[in-house]
Amino acid sequence: MQQQTNYSPTSHRRLASVDALRGFDMFWIIGGESLFAPLLSLTGLGAFAWGQAQMQHSTWHGFTLYDLIFPLFIFLSGVTLGLANKTLRGQPPQQRQSAYKKAIKRLLILVGLGVLYNHGWGASVPPDLSEIRYASVLARIGFAWFFAALIVWHCRPIAQYLIFAGILLGYWLLQLGLGDFSISGSINAAVDQCCLPGITYQGKPYDPEGLLSTLPAVANALAGVFAGRWLHLHRDQPGKLLRGLFLAGITLCALGWTWNLVYPVNKDLWTGSFSLVTIGCSLLFLGCFYLISDIWKWRGFTTLFAVIGCNAILVYMASSLVNWTYTSKSLFGGIASVFSSADAGNLVIVIGVLAVQWIILHWLYRRKLFVSP
């Protein structure tokens, strides 16, 4: 745990909107997605039916807002790289080595935390290494950030854009030429069965966080870098800044859905069309949050989500290791039992889950205690 004494959400490397959007993203992971079911049962409103449907992953091809949570987090990790605007070109070896060591340490910590999140130590003591699931959400975040950082540190902006395009086009040709877009017939499945150590998610032929699909995730991180650089360059021109974010977001969404006609949007395969759609949506969300948090300065709204976003890795790990529902029932079960409707009682418990986590995170936030790898 790191205690940062000079933290400011609006410092030159950190924007209120970025922390708030990261927190908004994590809100749905820590229990927000469970709000829609009881609200739908209590009210019957179509808006809650739509929300409930959007809080499910696509079964294969297609897209829901729940599919956006993971790529949005990767995108935001890239935004922080772009805001830092750091390069190692021309730097002395000692400075480069220090950056490399920190990056490798961060990557290894995220991979290790990912294994812990998966409860993947194997089924025996000592652990059976072949029964561990090494692939994970946190590992993909780590690898996407790591490779994006190396590209940003060593390549000029024009080369970064070319690498971004090359990743998406090359991945498309690879998937198109060496397989199909089915569960067992994709090149992703072949590579994971051949080269991915340990087990795959739910014993599938491929792992949704497998080896090959990490490539387009790097493109999501690079897109975040481009957005962060845009924020850094145009802070004093908020109108131009927002127009750029919204125009780029709409354009990439349109390109992604057009590409979908021949290259299906698919989260598990992380197709290039999926990358474009999620990058476009991420840009639109970033523009909205920048408007609310950094221009309009709605402090209550910003703090509500920034409290979560500043300790996103901690709260993500806790979602696997802590039984928050049990805690909420222990604290609010009496209140829930007062309601004659089971749905109303369930809603109390869900709100309790969110409230307990937020109070703990707010305690850390007030004391400027932020857990980061």
N, C-alpha and C positions, 0 to 999 in steps of 0.2 A: 504494500500500500504506500502510495506516495502522497506526501503533504505538500501542496503547492501554495505558496504564500502570496503569489502575485497573480492569481488566476482572475481573468476577466473574460466573460463570454464574447466581448467585442474587442479583444486585443487584436494586434495586427495579424496573428496567425489563427485566430479563432473568432468565429462569428456566432452571434446568438442564434441565428437561423439554422446553422449547421448542427449545433447541439440540440436545438428544439426538434429539428426534423429527425435526427437520430433517435431521440427519445420517443417521438411519435411513431417511428418505425418499430421500436421495441415494445411500445405500449400494447400492440396486438399480440406479441409473443407472450407477454407476462400475464395475459388474462383478458385483454380487451376483446378478443375474438369471441369470448364466451358470453358477452353481453346480449348479442342479437337473439339467441334462441329464447331466453325467458321473456325478453321484450316483445318478440313476435307472438309468443303464446298469450301474453297479457293483453296486447293491443290489437293483434291481427293486421297491423299496418303493412302495406306492401313495401315500404322503405326498409323495414326490418327484415322482411323476406329476402329482399335484394342483398342487404348487408350480410345475412346469414349465408347466402349462396356465394358471396364474394370472399367469405372467410374459410373457404375450402380450396385446397390445391386442385388444379386441373388434373383430370385423370390421366391424360396423355397429351395430345395436341390441344392447344387453346391457351387461354390466359384468364386469370382472375387477379384481383388486387392482392390476395394472399400470396400469389406467386411473386409479387413485387418486393416483398419484405427483404428477402435475402439479397437480390441484386442491388437494391437501394442501399443497404448497409455497405456493400462493397464499393458502390459509387461514392458514398460519403467518405470512405477511407481514402479514396483518391482525391477528393476535394481538399482534404487537409494537406496532401502532398502539393497540390497546386497552390494553395494559399501560402505554404512555406516558401515556394518559389526557389528551391534549393538546387544547386548543381555541384557536381564533383569534378567537372571538367576543369583541368588546369590546377586542381588543388594538390597540395603536397601529399605524399604517400601516407603519412601519419594520420592526416585528417580523413583520408578515404578509408583507411583501415578501421578507424574508429566508427565511421558510419556503417561499414560492412558488418562489424561485430554486433552493433546494436540491431541492425536489420535481421541478422541471422538469429540472434537471441530472441527477438520478437517472434520470428517465424517458428522457432522450436517450441517456445512457450505456448503459442496458439495451437500447434499440432498436438502437444501434450494435453492441453486443456480440452481439445476436441475428443481425444481418446477417453479422458475422464468423463466428459459430458455423455459420451456413448455408453458409459459403464462397461468399457471394452477391455477389461484386463484379462479376458479369457475365463475358462470354466474350471481352472485347476490352480493349485499352488505347488510349485512355481507356475506362473501363467503360461498357458499354451499360446505361443506367439501367433500361431496360425488361426486362432479363434478370436483375435482382436480385430475390431473394425478401426482401421487407421484413418480412413476417409471421413471427413466431417465438415460441417458448416464452418467451424472455426479454422480448420486447416485450409479450406478454400479461401477464406478471408485472408489468412496469413500469406498463402502463395500468391494470390492476386495482388495484394499490396506489395509483396517483396519484389515480384518481377516488374510491376509498374514503377516501383521506386528505382530499380536499377536502370530502367529505360529512361526515366526522367533525369536521373543523376548524370547519365552519360551521353544522352542524345539530344540534339537540338530540337526545338519544337516541330519543325517541318518533318524531321525523321520520326518523331513520336506519332504524328498524324499518319504517316505512311505505314508505320508498324501497326497502328490501330486498324487501318483498312486491310492490311495484309493478313492480320490475324483472322478477321471475319471472313474475308474472301477465301483464304487458304483453308480454313476450317470447313467452310461450305463445300469446297471441291473435294476435300478429304472425306467428308460424310457422304457426299453424293457418289463419289467414285469407288469407294471401298465398302459399301454397305447400303442399307436403306434406313428408313426412319421408324422401324419397328422395335419392339422391346428387345428381342433376341438377335435381330439381324443387323443392328447398327454397328459401326466401327467402334463406337464407345464400349459396347459389350465385349467385343473381341479383345480390345486393348485391356480392359479391366480384368477379364478372365485370364489373360496372358501375363500381365505385368503388375497388377495391383496386389500388394501383399495383404494377408488377412482375409476377412470376410467382407461381403458387400451388404448393403442395407436390405434387411428382410430377405436375404438370400437371393436377390434378383440377379439376372445375368449381367447387369451393369450396376454401378453405384451412382446415384444422382450427384454425388460429390466426387466422382471418380477422376481418373487421370486426364483423359483427353478433354473433357468438358471444362477443365480449369483454364484452357487457352482462351475461350471467349470471355470468361470471367475477368481475365486480365484486361480485356478491352473495356469492360464495364468500369474497372478501376481507372484506366487511362482516360475514359470519358469524364470521370470525376476530376481528374487532374486538369483537363481542359477547362471544365467549369470553374474549378478553384482558381485557375490562372485568370479567367475572365473576371471573377469577383475581385481578385487582387488588383487587376489593371484598371477597373472601372468603378471603384468605390465612390469616386467623386462625381460619377455620372449615373445616378440611380435609374433614370429613365432609360438610358442606353443599355445599362446592365440588365434590367428586367426584359426589355424588348429582345435582347439577345438570347436570354434563357428561354423565354416563351416561344420565340420563333424556332430556335434549335429543337426544343422539345416537340413541338407540333410536327416539324419536318421529319424528325427521326421516327416518331410514331407512325407517320404516314408511310415512310420508307419501309419500316418494319412490317406493317400490315400488307403493303404491296408485295414485299418479298415473300410473305406468308403464302401467296398464291402458288409459289413453286417450291417454297422452303418453309415447312410448317413451324409456327411458333410453338416451342416445346421446352418447358422448364427442365425436365429431367435430362434431356440431351443438351440443354443450354444452347440451342441453335443460334446462328447469327441473327436470324429474324427476332428471336426472343431477346437477344442482347439489345438490338436497336429499339424494340418496343419498350423495354425496361429502362434503357437510358433516356428515351424520350419522356417517359412518365417521371423519372427521377428529376430531370431538368424542370419539368412543370411544377413538381412539388417543391423543389428548391426555390424556384421563382416565387411561389406563393408564400413560403415561409420567410424568404428574405423580405418580401413586402410587409408581412405582418410583424416580424420580429425586429428587423433592422431599419425599416423605414417608418412604419406606423408605431413601432416600439410598444406593442401590447405586452407589457411586462408579465401580467398574470398568465396569459396564454403561453408565453415563452418559458417562464419558470416552471409551469406545470409539466412541460415535456422535457426541458433541459435538465431537470432533476434526474430524470431517467437516462437521458442521453449521455450525461457526463460519467456515468458508471455502467455503460451498456454491456460490457463484457461481464462484469460482476453479476448484473441482474440476469443475463442470459445463462450463466453457469448455475445460478440459484434456481432458475426455472426447472433444471434437471435434478438438482441435488436436494432441494427443500420442498416439502409437501405443504405448499401455501394454502391449499384447500382445507387441510386438517387444521392449520392455524386459524384460518378464518372461521371455521365451524366452532372451534374452541372459544373464540372471542365473541362471535356474533350469532352463534347457533340459537341462543335464547331469543334474540330479536327475530330471527327468521321463523322460529316456531310460532310466533304470535299471529302470523298471517295464515289465513285459511287456505289460500292458494299456494300450492307447491311451487309454482313458477315465481311468485313473489318472493318466497323464501329463498329459492335458488338465486334470484337476482341479488338479494341481500348478501349472500355468500360470495358471489362473484365480485360485487363491489368491495366487499371486505378483503378479498384476495388482493385487489388492486390497491386498496387503501393501506394495508399493512406494508406492502412493498414500497409504496411511495413515501410513507412516513420514514421508513428506514433510510431510503435513498436521500430524502430531504435532510435528515440528520447528518449524513455524510457530506451532502452538498453545502450545507451551512458552515461546516467545518473545513471546507475545501479539501476533502479527502477523496481522491479519485484513484481507482484501481485501473491500471493500464499495463499491458504486457511490455 
